[in-house]
Amino acid sequence: MAQAVAALVKLTLLKLDITTVQGDIFVGLSFMATVVGYNFVKYVKVANLYHSRLTRSMKVIQAFTAICLVVLLYLVFQLTWTAILYAIPLLVLTIIYAVPVFPNNKNLRSIAGIKIFIIGLVWTGITVIIPVIYSEKEINFDVCIEILQRFIFVVVLMLPFEIRDLQYDARELGTIPQRVGITRTKVFGSILLFIFLLCTPFKNDLSSLEIIVSIVITIICLLFLWGTEKKQSEYFCSFWVESIPILWLGIWIFLQHLIC
C-alpha cells in the first residue's frame, strides 16, 4: 500500500510538472507516513490485546514501524509550516479512524457507510493537496479537477476490497456491498469512473498524454472492478488491485517518453 501511495504522489508531481527536490522528498515522506499510518490502524488493537506476549512477526512489524516513524519525523521537518498545517487534519482523521473516541467505544471506521470515503479523503490529501502545497504550486482549476479525480479513483479502488471483505465485515459497518449488493456496487463504481474520465477534458492544460492515460487507467479499473468476486484469490486485491496506482505511474512514464 505504501508503494501505491508513493506512486500516486510521484504521478501528481509528473502530471503537474513539479520537478523540485522538495517534491521528490515528499515521495519518500508519503511512503513512510503510509507505513506508519497503515500499521497503526491495522495493529493498534492487536498490540493492546497481546502486548505482553507479542509474536516475533509482530515485534518485527513494530520495529520496522518505529524506524519509519523516526525517518518520517525527520522528513516532516523539511516541510513548510503551511504544508504541516494542512497535514494535521489528515493525521487527526487517521487517528480517530482507528482509535475509539466516540460514544459506545466507536471510531470513524465503525460508523456505517463512511469508511472508504475517509480513506479517499486521506489519500487525496496525501497524494495531491499536500504535494502541491509543499511544492508551493498554485491550487488552480486543474489542480481542483485532479483532486476530484484522485478522490474518485481511490474510492473506486476500495470497492474490490469491500466486496472481498463482505463475508467478514460486521453488518454494522454498512459498507456499500452490504447495502446495495455486489452488482450495484460495481455499477456505482462504473458511474464514478465515468465521472473520473469525464473530468479530464475540462482541464485547461490538457495534453494528448493526459487523455490517453486517463482512458487506459479507466478501462483497467473497470476490468478489475467487474472481475471482483466475493470469493477471490488471495492476491487479487492484496497485490493486483493495490498495484493499479503503480501501473498508472508506469503507463504515464512509458507514454511520456514515447509521445514526447
C-alpha positions as CSV (number, residue, x, y, z in Angstrom):
1,M,0.0,0.0,0.0
2,A,2.8,2.4,0.8
3,Q,4.3,1.8,-2.7
4,A,0.8,2.7,-4.2
5,V,0.6,6.0,-2.2
6,A,4.2,6.9,-3.2
7,A,3.4,6.1,-6.8
8,L,0.3,8.4,-6.7
9,V,2.4,11.2,-5.2
10,K,5.0,10.8,-8.0
11,L,2.2,10.7,-10.6
12,T,0.9,14.1,-9.2
13,L,4.4,15.6,-9.5
14,L,4.7,14.4,-13.1
15,K,1.2,15.5,-14.1
16,L,1.6,19.0,-12.6
17,D,5.2,19.3,-13.8
18,I,6.6,19.6,-10.3
19,T,10.3,18.7,-10.7
20,T,11.7,20.2,-7.5
21,V,13.9,18.4,-4.9
22,Q,11.1,19.1,-2.4
23,G,8.7,17.1,-4.5
24,D,11.0,14.0,-4.6
25,I,11.5,14.3,-0.8
26,F,7.7,14.2,-0.3
27,V,7.5,10.9,-2.2
28,G,9.7,9.3,0.5
29,L,7.7,11.1,3.2
30,S,4.4,9.8,1.8
31,F,5.8,6.2,1.8
32,M,6.9,6.5,5.5
33,A,3.7,8.1,6.5
34,T,1.6,5.3,4.9
35,V,3.7,2.6,6.5
36,V,3.2,4.2,10.0
37,G,-0.4,5.1,9.5
38,Y,-1.4,1.7,8.0
39,N,0.4,-0.3,10.7
40,F,-1.1,1.9,13.4
41,V,-4.7,1.4,12.0
42,K,-4.2,-2.3,11.4
43,Y,-2.3,-3.4,14.5
44,V,-3.2,-1.0,17.3
45,K,-5.9,-3.3,18.7
46,V,-3.7,-6.4,18.4
47,A,-0.8,-4.7,20.2
48,N,-3.0,-3.6,23.0
49,L,-4.5,-7.0,23.5
50,Y,-1.3,-9.0,23.3
51,H,1.4,-6.6,24.3
52,S,2.8,-8.9,27.0
53,R,3.2,-11.9,24.6
54,L,3.8,-10.4,21.1
55,T,4.8,-12.8,18.4
56,R,8.2,-12.4,16.7
57,S,6.5,-11.2,13.5
58,M,4.6,-8.5,15.4
59,K,7.8,-7.3,17.1
60,V,9.4,-7.1,13.7
61,I,6.5,-5.0,12.4
62,Q,6.7,-2.7,15.5
63,A,10.5,-2.3,15.0
64,F,10.1,-1.5,11.3
65,T,7.2,0.9,12.0
66,A,9.4,2.7,14.7
67,I,12.2,3.1,12.2
68,C,9.8,4.5,9.6
69,L,8.4,6.9,12.2
70,V,11.8,8.2,13.0
71,V,12.5,8.8,9.3
72,L,9.1,10.3,8.9
73,L,9.6,12.8,11.8
74,Y,12.9,13.9,10.2
75,L,11.2,14.4,6.8
76,V,8.3,16.3,8.4
77,F,10.7,19.0,9.5
78,Q,11.6,19.5,5.8
79,L,8.0,20.6,5.2
80,T,6.9,24.2,5.2
81,W,4.6,25.2,8.1
82,T,1.7,25.7,5.6
83,A,2.1,22.1,4.5
84,I,2.3,20.9,8.1
85,L,-0.9,22.7,8.9
86,Y,-2.7,21.1,6.0
87,A,-1.4,17.7,7.0
88,I,-2.7,17.9,10.6
89,P,-6.4,17.2,9.7
90,L,-5.2,14.1,7.8
91,L,-3.3,13.0,10.9
92,V,-6.4,13.5,13.0
93,L,-8.6,11.6,10.6
94,T,-6.1,8.7,10.7
95,I,-6.1,8.6,14.5
96,I,-9.8,8.8,15.0
97,Y,-10.3,6.3,12.2
98,A,-8.6,3.6,14.4
99,V,-8.9,4.9,18.0
100,P,-12.4,4.7,19.6
101,V,-13.1,8.4,20.5
102,F,-16.8,8.4,20.1
103,P,-19.5,7.1,22.5
104,N,-20.0,3.3,22.8
105,N,-16.3,2.7,22.1
106,K,-16.7,3.7,18.4
107,N,-14.2,5.1,15.9
108,L,-14.7,6.5,12.4
109,R,-14.3,3.1,10.8
110,S,-17.2,1.7,12.8
111,I,-19.6,4.5,11.6
112,A,-21.7,2.9,8.9
113,G,-21.0,3.7,5.3
114,I,-18.2,6.2,5.5
115,K,-15.0,4.1,5.7
116,I,-13.9,4.3,2.0
117,F,-14.8,8.0,1.8
118,I,-12.5,8.7,4.8
119,I,-9.7,6.7,3.1
120,G,-10.4,8.6,-0.1
121,L,-10.1,12.0,1.7
122,V,-6.8,11.0,3.4
123,W,-5.2,9.5,0.2
124,T,-6.3,12.5,-1.8
125,G,-4.8,14.9,0.7
126,I,-1.5,13.0,0.9
127,T,-1.1,12.4,-2.9
128,V,-2.4,15.7,-4.3
129,I,-3.1,18.5,-1.9
130,I,0.0,18.3,0.4
131,P,2.5,17.8,-2.5
132,V,1.1,20.8,-4.3
133,I,1.2,23.0,-1.2
134,Y,4.7,21.6,-0.3
135,S,6.0,22.5,-3.8
136,E,4.4,26.0,-3.5
137,K,2.4,25.5,-6.6
138,E,-0.9,27.4,-7.0
139,I,-4.1,25.4,-6.4
140,N,-5.8,26.3,-9.7
141,F,-8.7,24.8,-11.6
142,D,-6.7,22.0,-13.0
143,V,-5.4,21.0,-9.5
144,C,-9.0,21.0,-8.2
145,I,-10.0,18.7,-11.1
146,E,-7.0,16.5,-10.1
147,I,-8.2,16.4,-6.5
148,L,-11.7,15.3,-7.6
149,Q,-10.4,12.7,-9.9
150,R,-8.0,11.3,-7.3
151,F,-10.8,11.0,-4.7
152,I,-13.0,9.2,-7.2
153,F,-10.1,6.9,-8.2
154,V,-9.3,5.9,-4.5
155,V,-13.0,5.3,-3.7
156,V,-13.3,3.0,-6.7
157,L,-10.0,1.3,-5.8
158,M,-11.5,0.4,-2.4
159,L,-14.7,-1.2,-3.8
160,P,-13.0,-4.6,-4.6
161,F,-11.7,-4.7,-1.1
162,E,-15.2,-4.1,0.3
163,I,-16.5,-6.9,-1.9
164,R,-13.8,-9.2,-0.8
165,D,-14.5,-8.4,2.9
166,L,-18.2,-8.8,2.5
167,Q,-18.1,-12.2,4.2
168,Y,-16.0,-10.9,7.1
169,D,-17.3,-7.4,7.8
170,A,-19.8,-6.9,10.6
171,R,-23.2,-5.8,9.4
172,E,-22.9,-2.6,11.5
173,L,-20.2,-1.3,9.1
174,G,-22.8,-0.7,6.4
175,T,-20.3,-1.0,3.5
176,I,-21.6,-0.3,0.0
177,P,-21.8,-4.0,-0.9
178,Q,-23.7,-4.7,2.3
179,R,-26.2,-2.0,1.5
180,V,-26.8,-2.5,-2.2
181,G,-25.2,-5.8,-3.2
182,I,-22.2,-6.7,-5.3
183,T,-23.7,-5.9,-8.8
184,R,-24.9,-2.5,-7.8
185,T,-21.6,-1.8,-6.1
186,K,-19.9,-2.4,-9.5
187,V,-22.4,-0.2,-11.2
188,F,-21.8,2.5,-8.7
189,G,-18.0,2.2,-9.3
190,S,-18.6,2.3,-13.0
191,I,-20.5,5.6,-12.7
192,L,-17.7,7.1,-10.7
193,L,-15.2,6.0,-13.3
194,F,-17.3,7.6,-16.0
195,I,-17.2,10.9,-14.0
196,F,-13.5,10.4,-13.5
197,L,-13.0,10.2,-17.2
198,L,-15.5,13.0,-18.0
199,C,-13.5,15.4,-15.8
200,T,-10.4,15.1,-17.9
201,P,-11.5,17.3,-20.9
202,F,-12.3,20.1,-18.5
203,K,-8.7,20.7,-17.7
204,N,-7.2,23.9,-19.1
205,D,-3.7,22.5,-19.5
206,L,-4.8,19.3,-21.4
207,S,-2.4,17.1,-23.4
208,S,-2.9,14.0,-25.5
209,L,-0.8,12.1,-22.9
210,E,-3.4,13.0,-20.2
211,I,-6.3,11.9,-22.4
212,I,-4.7,8.6,-23.4
213,V,-3.6,7.6,-19.9
214,S,-7.0,8.6,-18.4
215,I,-8.8,6.3,-20.9
216,V,-6.3,3.4,-20.3
217,I,-6.5,3.6,-16.5
218,T,-10.3,3.9,-16.6
219,I,-10.5,0.7,-18.7
220,I,-8.1,-1.1,-16.3
221,C,-10.1,-0.1,-13.3
222,L,-13.3,-1.2,-14.9
223,L,-11.9,-4.6,-15.7
224,F,-10.7,-5.2,-12.2
225,L,-13.9,-3.8,-10.7
226,W,-16.1,-6.1,-12.7
227,G,-13.7,-9.0,-12.3
228,T,-14.0,-8.8,-8.5
229,E,-15.9,-11.6,-6.8
230,K,-16.9,-12.3,-3.2
231,K,-14.6,-15.4,-3.3
232,Q,-11.3,-14.5,-4.9
233,S,-7.7,-15.5,-5.0
234,E,-5.6,-14.3,-2.0
235,Y,-3.6,-11.8,-4.2
236,F,-6.4,-10.4,-6.4
237,C,-6.9,-7.3,-4.1
238,S,-3.8,-7.5,-1.9
239,F,-1.4,-7.5,-5.0
240,W,-3.2,-6.8,-8.3
241,V,-5.7,-4.1,-7.2
242,E,-3.1,-2.4,-5.0
243,S,-0.7,-2.4,-7.9
244,I,-3.0,-0.3,-10.1
245,P,-1.6,3.1,-8.9
246,I,1.9,1.8,-9.6
247,L,0.7,0.6,-13.1
248,W,-0.8,4.1,-13.6
249,L,2.5,5.7,-12.9
250,G,4.3,3.2,-15.1
251,I,1.9,3.9,-18.1
252,W,2.4,7.6,-17.7
253,I,6.2,7.4,-17.7
254,F,6.3,5.0,-20.6
255,L,3.9,7.0,-22.8
256,Q,5.5,10.3,-21.8
257,H,8.8,9.0,-23.2
258,L,7.0,7.6,-26.2
259,I,5.0,10.6,-27.1
260,C,7.3,13.5,-26.1
